Amino acid sequence: MSVQSAAADVDVDLRQLFASLARNWLRILVVALVVTGLAFALTWLATPHYRAETRLLIETRESVYTRPDGTNDNDKPILDEEGVTSQVEVISSTDILKQVAQKLDLSRLPEFDETADMPALSRLLVVAGLKSDPNEIPPEERVLTKMREKLNVYRVEKSRVIVIEFSSEDPRLAAAIPNAIADAYISVQGNANIESNSAATDWLAPEIADLSKRVKDAEAKVASYRAQSDLLMGGNNSVLATQQLSELSSELSRVRANRASAAATADSVRRALQNGGSLDAVPEVLSSGLIQRLRERQVELKTNIADLSTSLLDNHPRIRALRSQLADLDRQIRNEAEKIMTGLMTQAQTAQARENQLVADVNTLKAASARAGDQQVELDALQREATAQRQLLESYLTRYREASSRKDSNYPPVDARVFSRAVAPSQPYFPKILPIIGAAFIGSLLVMAIVTLLQELFSGRAMRPAAGSRFERIEQVAMPVAHEPSDREPPDHEPPNQEPADIEDLEDRTAEVQAEPQAAEAAPATAPATGPATGEDVGPARRSLGEVEIDKAVEKLITSGAARAIFVSPEGDEAAASAVLVAREVSDTGLRVLLLDLTASGAASRPTLDSRLFPGITDLLASEAQFSDVIHADLYSDCHVIPVGNADPVRAMRAADRLPIIMQSLTTAYDLVVVECGPTDAQGISRLVGEGTEVFLSLLEPNDEVAQAAVELIESGYPDLTLVTPVGHQTPGTPLPGRRSAA
């Protein structure tokens, strides 16, 4: 079940809503044409403004011919994004704008200085104190303020291009000012480079003089220390002591090798002589000329002996003489070998003596070389200092010559160039007459259309009843007429779904009731609701407006499956008994029923509870209690009750908009919610009505007040209104006190 308020009972009739545009088309069109005419007049009378722009490119302007030696384009960093943005600020700086303003004499133009030709109206406003006097501001500041309002300098995204944009009433001035700003920027950058070169030469000149003196002093210290420490330089740029030590070490190695060779040869000759071995295996013996000749003679004698042995015996004198000569030759060879051995031994001893001498010399040079190494460390430090000073001096000299040459030739390379100069525009950028007129016409049409639609909505003419609230015309049914007591018995029963008469029948019946005699009005109209039922006539028959009894109302609620039963009691608290009786009867059928008392006096909840201090609906609306705190059990049935409560009614009514939500929650939890509203009208029950709602008018005595209330409810959108009376109803059974609490 959905929550519906009074506003939810109507829908927007789109056809009627948009038909209002057709009905008011003339007004909409006239207003749009008037606005368009005003826009055309304003744009026609407006002063045209022209805009021009100059573009700069930030790049390295140093050429290959003027670049210093040993440098290239990669050595000089190119401006990054922050650097280009900084140049944008430089271009729009006060100094450059002042130069341009002075160069073009902008202070004489009324466009940049309003004091040059101030209108009479502006002078009157200044005199009256309604406008600040521009003469109080310095002229230069006034011009700069106007220039900044018309100037726009920005960097093209993802590039090193800077755009200088300027707007003016004069097209030639709009082009001349950005060009002048670009020229002034390049001039300022060039002057900055010249000043940088001048500052460099002024600083380098005394530094070079001081460095020259320091270089001379450092080199003099090196020469003096070398002379004092006897660090004479030999070949290969090394100290003399170190070079001599190297040479002696080489000589010592050679002498040791010769000595070892002579000693080894002498030992081999000695072993050959002592062991009687052959001397032919000793190279030194074989290399002797005398031994070679003796060996030749020995071979010759052996040959002769061999020849003679063929014809002579061994004891022959000749053979014996030859053998004697051969033995003599052997002795001579051995003697020569001994001499050779003696010579080798002498050579080895000589080499040993030479080795000892060289070892002593080497040791001496080692000590000298160690001392020279310590002194060389100090000498190297002095040389490094002198070298560093000399290199710095050469670097300063190179830079000084470069800076001096650029200063003398007045060559300031600027890292920016103008690649697009501004030209005088032929068309103004403001005002654009056609776009402004078109926008004014379309905008005014839209605004007037919206205003017309809103007027139609707020007037209610575009509203129609919601789909669920439509009703067909009520069929006329015969109304029971008032009659005098007679012997005729009343009908056994009435139709279970007694429908009320339409508005005309109710009005006719009201007239009939008003025409009754005064004596009949004074007669007792009803019997007490709790009185005994008898078949005897107790007085004149009560008038009727087609109301049904409690049983019929209960039957209608059960058969229709209603979720809400709204009771209106124009006659006051006594008529509230209908809601209580209906709630109890429906509860006795086994349905879950809740009685909600919305009367000011609590007339519906007093008969069901034993106290008037229970929290109720006002406490729930004031957020002082929860559902479990305000729901109580009826003392005489299974029905649950929400009384009026104890909270401040004014505070509770401030939250009356929560009633639809509360009703939705209650209809979700209960099969039927019975609401007693007291003497209210259709607007009073609008927040309580929802899907599956039955509206009842409770009455005790048919009169014109009740009839008028019924007519108003039917006219207000409740055609299914049912009139119900508690008169003559007897509650069966006995009350059962002590019911449990629903909380």
C-alpha positions in Angstrom: 0.0 0.0 0.0 1.4 3.4 -0.9 1.3 6.5 1.2 -0.9 9.2 -0.4 -1.3 12.8 0.8 -3.7 15.4 -0.5 -1.2 16.4 -3.1 -1.0 12.8 -4.3 -4.7 12.7 -5.2 -4.1 14.8 -8.3 -1.9 14.4 -11.4 -0.5 17.0 -13.8 -2.5 17.2 -17.0 0.3 17.6 -19.6 -2.2 18.3 -22.3 -3.7 21.1 -20.4 -0.3 22.3 -19.2 1.2 22.6 -22.6 -2.0 23.9 -24.1 -1.4 27.0 -22.0 1.6 27.8 -24.3 -0.8 27.9 -27.2 -3.3 30.1 -25.4 -0.6 32.6 -24.4 1.5 32.5 -27.5 0.9 36.1 -28.3 2.2 37.3 -24.9 5.2 35.0 -25.1 6.0 36.2 -28.6 5.6 39.9 -27.7 7.9 39.7 -24.7 10.5 37.8 -26.8 10.3 40.4 -29.5 10.7 43.2 -26.9 13.7 41.6 -25.3 15.2 41.0 -28.7 14.7 44.6 -29.7 16.3 45.8 -26.5 19.2 43.4 -27.1 19.6 44.7 -30.7 19.5 48.3 -29.5 22.1 47.6 -26.8 24.4 45.8 -29.2 24.0 48.5 -31.9 24.8 51.3 -29.5 27.7 49.4 -27.8 31.2 50.4 -28.5 32.9 47.8 -30.7 36.1 46.2 -29.3 38.9 44.7 -31.4 41.4 42.0 -30.4 44.8 41.2 -31.8 47.6 38.9 -30.6 51.3 38.5 -31.0 53.1 35.1 -30.5 56.5 34.5 -29.1 58.6 31.4 -29.3 61.0 30.6 -26.5 64.1 28.9 -28.0 67.9 29.1 -28.0 69.1 31.9 -30.3 72.8 31.3 -30.0 74.3 30.5 -33.5 77.2 28.1 -34.2 79.4 31.0 -35.1 79.0 32.9 -31.9 78.8 30.0 -29.6 81.8 29.7 -27.2 84.4 27.0 -28.0 83.8 23.6 -26.5 80.0 24.2 -26.1 77.0 23.1 -28.1 73.2 23.6 -28.0 72.8 20.7 -25.6 75.1 22.3 -23.0 72.5 25.2 -22.5 69.3 24.0 -20.9 66.0 24.9 -22.6 63.3 26.5 -20.4 60.9 24.0 -18.9 57.2 24.5 -18.2 57.9 26.6 -15.1 60.5 28.6 -16.9 58.1 29.5 -19.7 55.4 30.4 -17.2 57.9 32.7 -15.5 58.5 34.4 -18.8 54.7 35.0 -19.1 54.9 36.9 -15.8 57.9 38.8 -17.0 56.0 39.9 -20.2 53.1 41.2 -18.1 55.3 42.9 -15.6 54.9 46.5 -14.6 58.2 47.7 -16.1 57.4 46.4 -19.6 53.9 47.8 -19.5 55.2 51.2 -18.3 57.6 51.2 -21.3 54.8 50.5 -23.7 52.5 53.1 -22.1 55.2 55.7 -22.4 56.2 54.8 -25.9 52.6 54.9 -27.2 51.5 57.8 -24.9 48.5 55.9 -23.7 47.7 58.4 -20.9 46.3 60.8 -23.4 43.6 58.4 -24.6 40.2 58.4 -22.7 40.1 54.6 -23.2 43.0 54.2 -20.8 42.6 57.3 -18.6 39.0 58.3 -17.9 40.1 61.7 -16.6 41.2 62.7 -20.1 37.5 63.0 -21.2 35.3 62.4 -18.2 31.5 62.6 -19.0 29.4 65.1 -17.2 27.4 62.3 -15.5 30.6 60.8 -14.0 31.7 64.2 -12.8 28.3 64.7 -11.0 28.6 61.2 -9.4 32.1 62.1 -8.2 30.9 65.4 -6.8 28.0 63.7 -5.1 30.3 61.1 -3.6 28.6 58.2 -5.3 31.8 57.4 -7.3 35.4 57.5 -6.3 37.4 60.3 -7.9 39.9 58.8 -10.4 42.1 61.9 -10.0 43.1 60.6 -6.6 44.9 57.7 -8.3 48.2 58.4 -10.0 47.9 58.6 -13.9 50.5 55.9 -14.4 48.6 53.5 -12.2 45.3 54.3 -13.9 46.8 53.5 -17.3 48.4 50.3 -16.0 45.1 49.2 -14.5 43.3 49.6 -17.8 46.1 47.8 -19.7 45.9 44.8 -17.4 42.1 44.7 -17.9 42.6 44.5 -21.6 45.8 42.4 -21.7 45.9 38.6 -21.7 49.2 36.8 -21.7 49.2 33.0 -21.6 51.3 30.0 -22.6 50.0 27.6 -25.3 49.6 24.2 -23.6 52.4 21.7 -24.2 54.5 24.2 -26.1 57.0 27.0 -25.5 54.8 29.5 -27.3 53.6 32.6 -25.5 50.6 34.6 -26.7 50.2 38.3 -26.0 46.5 39.2 -26.6 45.2 42.7 -26.3 41.7 44.3 -26.9 41.0 47.9 -27.6 38.4 50.1 -29.2 40.9 51.2 -31.8 41.9 48.3 -34.2 45.3 49.8 -34.9 46.0 50.2 -31.2 44.9 46.6 -30.6 47.7 45.4 -32.9 50.3 48.0 -31.9 50.3 47.4 -28.1 51.0 43.6 -28.2 53.7 44.2 -30.8 55.2 46.9 -28.6 55.0 44.6 -25.6 56.9 41.8 -27.5 59.6 44.2 -28.7 59.9 45.6 -25.2 60.3 42.1 -23.7 63.0 41.2 -26.2 64.8 44.5 -25.6 64.6 43.9 -21.8 66.0 40.4 -22.2 68.8 41.7 -24.4 69.6 44.4 -21.9 69.6 41.8 -19.2 72.2 39.7 -21.2 74.3 42.8 -21.8 74.2 43.7 -18.1 75.1 40.1 -17.3 78.2 40.3 -19.7 79.2 43.6 -18.2 78.9 42.3 -14.7 81.0 39.2 -15.7 83.8 41.3 -17.2 83.8 43.6 -14.2 84.1 40.6 -11.9 86.6 38.6 -14.0 89.2 41.4 -14.5 90.3 41.6 -10.8 89.9 37.9 -10.4 92.3 37.2 -13.3 94.9 39.6 -11.9 94.7 38.0 -8.6 94.9 34.5 -10.1 98.0 35.4 -12.2 99.8 36.4 -9.1 98.8 33.2 -7.3 99.9 31.1 -10.2 103.4 32.6 -10.2 103.7 32.1 -6.4 102.6 28.5 -6.7 105.1 27.7 -9.5 107.9 29.5 -7.6 107.2 27.3 -4.5 107.4 24.2 -6.6 110.9 25.1 -8.1 112.2 26.2 -4.7 111.2 23.1 -2.9 112.6 20.8 -5.7 116.0 22.6 -5.4 116.0 22.4 -1.6 115.1 18.7 -1.5 117.6 17.8 -4.3 114.7 16.2 -6.2 116.5 16.4 -9.6 114.6 15.0 -12.4 116.0 12.2 -14.6 114.8 10.5 -17.7 111.1 9.4 -17.9 110.2 12.4 -15.7 111.3 10.6 -12.5 113.5 11.6 -9.6 117.3 10.9 -10.2 117.7 8.7 -7.1 114.8 6.6 -8.2 116.3 6.2 -11.7 119.7 5.3 -10.4 118.2 2.7 -8.1 116.5 1.2 -11.0 119.7 1.0 -13.0 121.7 -0.5 -10.1 119.1 -3.1 -9.6 119.3 -4.2 -13.2 123.2 -4.3 -13.0 123.0 -6.3 -9.8 120.8 -8.9 -11.4 123.1 -9.2 -14.3 126.2 -9.7 -12.1 124.5 -12.3 -10.0 123.6 -14.3 -13.1 127.3 -14.2 -14.4 128.6 -15.2 -11.0 126.2 -18.1 -10.8 127.1 -19.2 -14.3 130.9 -19.1 -13.7 130.6 -21.0 -10.4 128.5 -23.7 -12.0 130.9 -24.2 -14.9 133.9 -24.4 -12.5 132.1 -27.0 -10.4 131.4 -29.1 -13.5 135.1 -29.0 -14.6 136.3 -29.9 -11.1 134.0 -32.9 -10.9 135.2 -34.0 -14.4 138.9 -33.7 -13.3 138.4 -35.4 -10.0 136.4 -38.3 -11.4 138.6 -38.8 -14.4 135.7 -38.2 -16.6 135.8 -36.8 -20.1 136.3 -33.1 -20.5 134.6 -33.1 -23.8 131.2 -32.5 -22.2 132.3 -29.1 -20.7 131.7 -26.3 -23.2 134.3 -24.0 -21.7 137.0 -26.7 -22.2 136.0 -27.4 -25.7 136.0 -23.7 -26.5 139.7 -23.4 -25.5 142.0 -23.1 -28.6 145.0 -24.9 -27.0 142.9 -27.8 -26.0 141.5 -28.1 -29.4 145.0 -28.2 -30.9 146.1 -30.8 -28.4 143.0 -32.8 -29.2 143.9 -32.7 -32.8 147.4 -33.9 -32.1 146.0 -36.6 -29.9 143.8 -37.9 -32.6 146.7 -37.8 -35.0 148.9 -39.9 -32.6 146.1 -42.4 -32.1 145.8 -42.8 -35.8 149.6 -43.4 -36.2 149.6 -46.0 -33.4 146.7 -47.8 -35.0 148.5 -47.9 -38.4 151.8 -49.2 -36.9 150.0 -51.7 -34.8 149.2 -53.7 -37.9 152.9 -54.3 -38.6 154.6 -53.8 -35.3 154.3 -55.2 -31.9 153.3 -53.2 -28.8 156.9 -53.2 -27.4 158.3 -51.8 -30.6 160.2 -48.6 -29.8 158.3 -46.5 -32.2 154.9 -47.6 -30.8 156.2 -47.0 -27.4 157.4 -43.5 -28.4 154.0 -42.7 -29.9 152.3 -43.9 -26.8 154.6 -41.8 -24.6 153.6 -38.7 -26.7 149.9 -39.6 -26.4 150.2 -39.8 -22.6 152.0 -36.5 -22.6 149.1 -34.9 -24.6 146.6 -36.1 -22.0 148.5 -34.5 -19.2 148.6 -31.2 -21.1 144.9 -31.3 -21.8 144.2 -31.9 -18.1 146.5 -29.1 -17.1 144.7 -26.8 -19.5 141.4 -27.9 -18.0 142.6 -27.1 -14.6 143.7 -23.7 -15.7 140.3 -23.1 -17.2 138.7 -24.2 -13.9 140.9 -21.8 -12.0 139.9 -19.0 -14.3 136.2 -19.7 -13.9 136.7 -19.7 -10.1 138.5 -16.4 -10.3 135.7 -15.1 -12.5 133.1 -16.2 -10.0 135.0 -14.6 -7.1 135.2 -11.4 -9.1 131.5 -11.4 -9.8 130.8 -12.1 -6.1 132.9 -9.0 -5.2 131.0 -6.9 -7.8 127.7 -8.2 -6.4 128.6 -7.2 -2.9 129.5 -3.8 -4.1 126.2 -3.4 -6.0 124.2 -4.6 -3.0 125.8 -1.9 -0.9 125.1 0.8 -3.5 121.5 -0.4 -3.9 120.9 -0.2 -0.1 122.2 3.3 -0.1 120.0 4.4 -3.0 117.0 2.8 -1.3 117.3 5.1 1.6 117.8 8.0 -0.7 114.8 7.0 -2.8 112.6 6.7 0.4 113.5 10.2 1.4 112.8 11.4 -2.1 109.4 9.7 -2.1 108.4 11.6 1.1 109.6 14.8 -0.5 107.9 14.0 -3.8 104.5 13.9 -2.0 104.9 17.4 -0.8 106.2 18.4 -4.2 103.2 16.8 -5.9 100.8 18.8 -3.6 102.6 22.0 -4.6 102.4 21.1 -8.3 98.7 20.3 -8.0 98.0 23.6 -6.5 99.9 25.4 -9.1 98.2 23.3 -11.9 94.7 24.1 -10.5 95.5 27.8 -10.2 96.8 27.8 -13.8 93.7 26.0 -15.2 91.3 28.3 -13.3 93.3 31.3 -14.7 93.0 29.9 -18.2 89.3 29.4 -17.8 88.8 32.9 -16.5 90.8 34.3 -19.3 88.7 32.4 -21.9 85.4 33.6 -20.3 86.8 37.1 -19.9 87.7 37.3 -23.6 84.3 36.0 -24.6 82.3 38.3 -22.4 84.5 41.3 -23.3 84.1 40.6 -27.0 80.3 40.5 -26.7 80.3 43.6 -24.6 82.4 45.5 -27.1 80.4 44.3 -30.1 77.0 44.8 -28.3 75.7 41.3 -29.2 73.1 40.1 -26.7 71.5 36.8 -27.9 67.9 36.5 -26.6 66.3 33.1 -26.2 63.0 34.3 -27.7 61.7 35.5 -31.1 58.5 36.9 -32.5 57.2 34.5 -35.1 53.7 36.0 -35.5 53.2 39.7 -35.2 49.7 41.2 -34.6 47.9 42.9 -37.4 45.0 45.4 -37.1 41.7 43.4 -37.0 39.0 44.3 -39.5 36.1 42.8 -37.5 35.3 43.5 -33.8 35.1 40.6 -31.5 32.4 42.4 -29.4 29.5 42.9 -29.9 28.4 40.0 -32.2 25.0 41.3 -33.1 23.5 38.2 -34.7 24.5 35.7 -31.9 23.4 38.1 -29.2 20.1 38.8 -30.8 19.5 35.1 -31.4 20.4 34.2 -27.9 18.2 36.9 -26.5 15.2 35.8 -28.6 15.6 32.1 -27.8 16.3 32.8 -24.1 13.3 35.1 -23.7 11.1 32.4 -25.4 12.3 29.8 -23.0 11.9 32.0 -19.9 8.4 33.1 -20.9 7.5 29.5 -21.7 8.7 28.4 -18.2 6.9 31.3 -16.5 3.7 30.4 -18.3 4.0 26.7 -17.4 4.7 27.6 -13.7 1.7 29.9 -13.6 -0.5 27.2 -15.0 0.8 24.7 -12.4 0.4 27.1 -9.5 -3.1 28.1 -10.5 -4.2 24.5 -10.5 -5.7 24.6 -13.9 -3.2 22.0 -15.1 -4.2 19.5 -12.3 -6.6 16.6 -12.7 -7.7 14.0 -10.2 -5.4 11.0 -9.8 -6.3 7.7 -11.4 -7.1 6.2 -8.1 -9.3 9.0 -7.0 -11.7 9.2 -10.0 -15.2 8.2 -9.4 -18.2 7.5 -11.5 -21.5 9.3 -11.0 -23.3 7.8 -8.0 -26.5 5.9 -8.9 -29.5 7.3 -7.2 -31.1 4.9 -4.7 -34.3 5.4 -2.8 -33.8 7.0 0.5 -35.8 5.8 3.4 -38.3 8.4 4.5 -39.3 9.4 8.0 -42.7 8.1 9.0 -45.0 8.1 12.0 -45.3 5.1 14.2 -47.4 2.5 12.5 -48.4 -1.1 12.9 -46.2 -2.1 10.0 -43.1 -4.0 11.0 -39.8 -2.6 9.8 -38.1 -4.5 7.0 -36.3 -7.6 8.1 -33.0 -6.4 6.8 -31.4 -3.7 4.7 -29.1 -4.3 1.8 -25.7 -5.2 3.0 -24.0 -2.6 0.9 -26.3 0.4 1.4 -25.1 3.1 -0.9 -25.6 6.8 0.0 -27.8 9.0 -2.2 -26.3 11.5 -4.5 -25.9 15.1 -3.7 -29.3 16.2 -5.0 -31.1 13.5 -3.0 -29.2 14.4 0.1 -30.2 18.1 -0.3 -33.8 17.1 -1.0 -33.8 14.9 2.1 -32.4 17.7 4.2 -35.2 20.0 3.1 -37.7 17.3 4.2 -36.1 17.0 7.5 -36.2 20.7 8.1 -39.9 20.8 7.2 -40.8 18.4 10.0 -42.9 19.9 12.9 -41.1 21.1 15.9 -42.9 18.6 18.0 -41.4 15.8 16.1 -37.9 17.2 16.6 -38.5 17.3 20.4 -39.5 13.7 20.5 -36.7 11.2 21.5 -34.8 10.4 18.4 -32.9 7.4 19.4 -32.7 4.8 22.1 -29.5 4.5 24.1 -26.9 2.4 22.3 -26.6 0.2 25.2 -30.3 -0.1 26.0 -32.3 -3.3 25.7 -33.8 -4.2 22.4 -37.6 -4.5 22.5 -40.3 -4.8 20.0 -42.4 -2.0 21.5 -42.6 1.4 20.0 -40.8 3.8 22.3 -41.7 7.0 20.4 -41.9 8.4 16.9 -39.6 6.8 14.3 -36.2 8.6 14.0 -35.4 10.4 10.8 -33.0 8.8 8.3 -30.4 10.0 5.7 -29.8 6.5 4.4 -27.3 5.6 7.2 -26.4 2.0 7.9 -26.0 0.3 11.3 -22.8 -0.9 12.8 -23.2 -4.4 11.5 -23.6 -3.3 8.0 -20.6 -1.0 8.2 -18.5 -4.0 9.6 -19.8 -6.2 6.8 -18.9 -3.6 4.2 -15.3 -3.3 5.5 -14.7 -7.0 5.6 -16.2 -7.8 2.2 -14.4 -4.9 0.5 -11.0 -5.8 2.1 -10.5 -2.2 3.1 -7.2 -1.4 4.9 -8.3 2.0 6.4 -11.6 3.2 7.8 -11.8 7.0 8.3 -14.7 8.1 10.6 -15.9 11.8 10.6 -18.2 12.8 13.5 -19.8 16.2 12.8 -22.0 15.9 16.0 -19.0 15.7 18.3 -17.7 13.2 20.8 -20.9 11.1 21.3 -20.9 10.1 17.6 -17.3 8.7 18.0 -19.0 5.6 19.4 -19.4 4.3 15.8 -15.6 4.0 15.3 -15.2 2.2 18.6 -18.0 -0.2 17.9 -16.8 -0.9 14.3 -13.3 -1.6 15.5 -14.4 -4.0 18.1 -16.8 -5.8 15.8 -14.1 -6.3 13.1 -11.6 -7.4 15.7 -14.0 -10.0 17.0 -14.0 -11.6 13.5 -10.3 -12.5 13.9 -8.7 -9.6 12.0 -5.9 -7.5 13.4 -7.5 -4.1 14.0 -6.1 -0.8 15.3 -8.2 2.2 16.5 -6.4 5.5 16.1 -7.9 8.4 18.1 -7.4 11.8 16.5 -10.1 13.7 18.4 -9.1 16.6 20.5 -10.8 15.2 23.7 -9.9 11.5 23.2 -13.5 10.5 22.9 -12.7 7.3 21.0 -9.9 6.0 23.3 -11.5 6.8 26.7 -14.0 3.9 26.6 -11.2 1.4 25.6 -8.5 2.2 28.1 -8.5 2.6 31.9 -6.4 5.7 32.0 -6.0 8.9 30.0 -2.3 9.2 30.7 -1.1 6.7 28.2 1.2 8.0 25.5 -0.4 8.3 22.1 -0.3 9.7 18.6 0.9 13.2 19.7 3.9 11.7 21.5 4.7 9.7 18.4 4.5 12.8 16.2 6.6 14.8 18.7 9.3 12.1 18.6 8.8 11.5 22.3 7.8 7.8 22.0 8.0 4.9 19.6 5.3 2.6 18.1 5.7 0.1 20.9 5.1 2.8 23.5 1.9 4.2 22.0 0.0 1.0 21.0 -2.3 -0.3 23.9 -4.8 -3.1 24.2 -8.6 -2.5 24.4 -10.1 -3.5 27.7 -13.1 -5.2 26.1 -11.8 -6.7 22.8 -8.8 -7.8 20.9 -8.5 -4.4 19.2 -5.4 -2.3 19.7 -5.7 1.4 20.4 -3.5 4.5 19.9 -4.9 7.2 22.1 -4.4 11.0 21.7 -1.4 11.1 24.0 0.1 13.6 26.4 2.5 15.7 24.2 2.0 19.3 23.3 -0.6 19.3 20.4 1.0 22.4 18.8 4.4 20.7 18.7 2.8 17.5 17.4 0.9 19.3 14.6 4.2 20.7 13.3 5.0 17.1 12.3 1.6 16.4 10.8 3.4 15.6 7.5 4.5 12.4 9.1 0.9 11.1 9.4 1.0 9.5 5.9 4.2 7.6 6.8 2.7 6.5 10.2 -0.5 5.3 8.4 1.5 3.4 5.9 3.4 1.6 8.7 0.2 0.8 10.6 -1.6 -0.5 7.5 1.4 -2.8 6.9 1.2 -4.2 10.4 -2.6 -4.4 10.8 -5.4 -5.8 8.6 -7.5 -2.7 9.3 -6.8 0.7 10.8 -9.8 2.6 12.1 -9.3 6.3 12.5 -11.7 8.5 14.4 -11.2 12.1 13.2 -14.0 13.9 15.1 -15.8 16.9 13.5 -13.3 17.5 10.6 -13.7 18.2 6.9 -12.2 16.8 3.7 -9.0 18.7 4.1 -8.5 17.3 7.6 -8.6 13.7 6.4 -6.5 14.2 3.3 -3.3 13.0 5.0 -5.0 9.8 6.2 -6.4 8.6 2.9 -4.6 6.0 0.9 -5.3 2.9 -1.1 -8.1 0.7 0.2 -9.7 3.5 2.2 -13.4 3.7 3.2 -14.8 7.0 4.5 -17.7 6.9 7.0 -19.8 9.7 8.4 -20.9 8.9 11.9 -24.3 10.4 13.1 -26.7 10.2 15.9 -29.6 12.4 14.8 -30.1 13.3 11.1 -30.1 17.0 10.9 -28.9 19.8 8.5 -25.4 19.9 10.1 -24.9 16.2 9.3 -26.4 16.6 5.8 -24.2 19.6 5.1 -21.1 17.7 6.2 -22.0 14.8 4.0 -22.5 17.1 1.0 -19.1 18.8 1.5 -17.3 15.4 1.7 -18.9 14.2 -1.5 -18.1 17.4 -3.3 -14.5 17.2 -2.0 -13.8 13.9 -3.7 -15.3 11.2 -1.5 -18.3 9.9 -3.5 -18.3 6.5 -1.8 -19.1 8.1 1.6 -21.1 5.8 3.9 -23.3 7.2 6.7 -23.3 5.0 9.8 -25.1 5.3 13.2 -24.4 3.6 16.5 -28.1 4.1 17.6 -29.8 0.8 18.4 -26.6 -1.3 18.4 -26.2 -3.7 21.3 -22.8 -5.1 22.1 -23.1 -8.8 22.6 -21.4 -10.6 25.5 -19.9 -9.2 28.6 -16.9 -6.8 28.9 -13.7 -8.6 29.6 -11.6 -6.2 31.7 -7.9 -6.6 32.3 -6.7 -7.0 28.7 -3.0 -7.3 28.1 -1.0 -4.4 26.8 0.0 -4.4 23.1 3.3 -2.9 24.0 
